[in-house]
Amino acid sequence: QVQLVESGGGLVQAGGSLRLSCAASGIIFSRYTMGWYRQAPGKQRELVAAISSGGGIPNYADSVKGRFTISRDNAKNTVYLQMNSLKPEDTAVYYCHTRGIDYWGQGTQVTVSS
């Protein structure tokens, strides 16, 4: 069956960095655009970043441009989100997602303290 497993979340001070990973299994990973979403308490889930199947043409939410970088390694079936200059408003559960076949991971908590 399809599995998306996120890791790398945690507690970090404002200005710090984290790198999230999402390992996929059960799909032909290289065929799909992958996205990172986040959901903060009381807010709707929002797209943070997405990357096309071949690794080009990433797109980012305005709120994270210049701070976050999405990348992927199709040989490892893994998508990454490098998060730098973290802010308290980045606190949320972060999810990875396969566009087109609509699978979600279980999420990983990111908490940024001020």
N, C-alpha and C positions, 0 to 999 in steps of 0.2 A: 504494500500500500504506500501511498504518498506520505512522506514525512518531511517537515521543515523544522529544524531544530536550531533555535537561536541561542547564542551564548555571548558573554562578554559584558553584560550589564553590571551595574554596581553603584556604589556611592562615591561621589567625587566632589571636590570643592570647585566652586566657580573658577573658571579659567583653565581647568584641567582638561584631560583628554580620556577618551575611551574608544575602544575598537570593538564593534559588534560583528559577530559572524553568524551566518545562517547556512547550515549544511542541509542539502536536499538529497532525498533518496526516493526511488520509485517513479521518477520522471526522467525524460531526456532533457536534462537541465539546460543544455546549450540552445534549446529551441525557444526558450521563453524569456521575455522581459521580466525582470525581477524588481520588486519595489520594497522599500522600507516605509512603514507607516508608524505613527505613534498616537497614543491616546492618553491624555492627561485626565485626572479625576474631574468628572462633571463636564467634560468636553467631548466633541465628536472625534472619531478617528480621522487623522489627516495624513496625506501623503507627504513624506519627508524627502525622498529621493527615489529615482528609478533609473535603471540601466538596461539598455537593449540587449538582445540575446548575444550579440557578438562583442559586447563590451563598450561599444561606442555610444555617442549621443546620450550622456546622462542628463537628467534634469532634476532640479532641486526646488524645494519651497523657498520663497524669498527669505523666510526667517532663518534659513540655515546656509544660504549661499555664502561662499567664502570661508565657511567654518567646517562644513561636513564634506566628505568625499565618499562616493559610492564606487565600488569596484567589484570585479568578479573574477573567479578562476574556474573556467569551465572544466578543466582537467580534474579539479577537486570538488566539483558540484557545489561550490560555495560562493556566497555573495557577502561582501563586507560593507561596513559603514564606519569610516574613521570620523570621529567627532572631536574636534578641537575647540578651544575657547568656549567651553561649555558654560551655559547660563542657567540660573535656577528655573527659568521658563522652559528649558529643555526637559525638565523632569516629566517622565511619562513611562508607560509601558510601550516598548518598541517591538513591532511585528514585521516579519518578512512575508512576502506575498508573491505568488506566481500569477502574472497577468495572463488572462485568457482561459485558464483552467481553474482559477479562483481558489487556490489553496492558501491557508494561513498557518504560520507557526503558532506556538503557544505563548510567545511573547517573552521579553526579558525586561526587567525593571531597571530604569536609569533614574537615579536621584542625584540632583546637583544642589549642594548646599551653598548658601551665600556666606 
